[in-house]
């Protein structure tokens, strides 16, 4: 884990709230779909929603793309994995998405 990620994780919730500012156009996006693309210079993380139509077709609507340097993406991945491990310690092991079998509702 990088020194920067460790330093950020050690900040108190109050300190984080004091340091983080939201832009006027900040928005929350629900996502049950992600797609990742990369080049030598950056990594792109697309987030959106996957839906199943009544005729069992899967449709995906991508809503946002975060573009990061490979180093920033690695720090993001480490932070995300740490958060997931903490979640699992608190609430139990998560299911693997590949094991879930979606079915269309009628």
ZIHU-V17398 format. One record per helix or strand of 3 or more residues. SS is the DSSP state (~ for helix, > for strand). FROM is the first residue (numbers start at 1). TO is the last residue. If there is no record, write none. Layout:
SS/FROM/TO
SS/FROM/TO
//
This chain:
~/3/9
~/13/19
>/33/38
>/43/52
>/58/68
~/70/91
~/97/99
//
